[in-house]
Amino acid sequence: MPDVTAIGRLAGNPEDLDKLDVYCATGSVRRAADLLHLHHSSVARRVEQLGTTLGIELTEPTGQMRARLALTAWRLLND
């Protein structure tokens, strides 16, 4: 539940949630950047900041899965 709470803190910025969602779904900064129509360095920087905020290592597959599950749970709880 702490991961879901951390996602809730990001909810004020829907763009951050979208970036996190696309990054976790693709597992790639470059692919996420392509889908978001942004430069890969911008996405990489924001993903790093989001990981720090969430307390999750988003560059690791387990971290991506944790973030994706927390994001899904947060959305289910807030629909």
KAMODA-V91044 format. One record per run of one state. SS is the DSSP state (a for helix, b for strand, c for the rest). FROM is the first residue (numbers start at 0). LEN is the number of residues. If there is no record, write none. Layout:
{{SS	FROM	LEN} {SS	FROM	LEN}}
//
This chain:
{{c	0	1} {a	1	9} {c	10	3} {a	13	13} {c	26	2} {a	28	8} {c	36	3} {a	39	15} {c	54	6} {a	60	17} {c	77	2}}
//
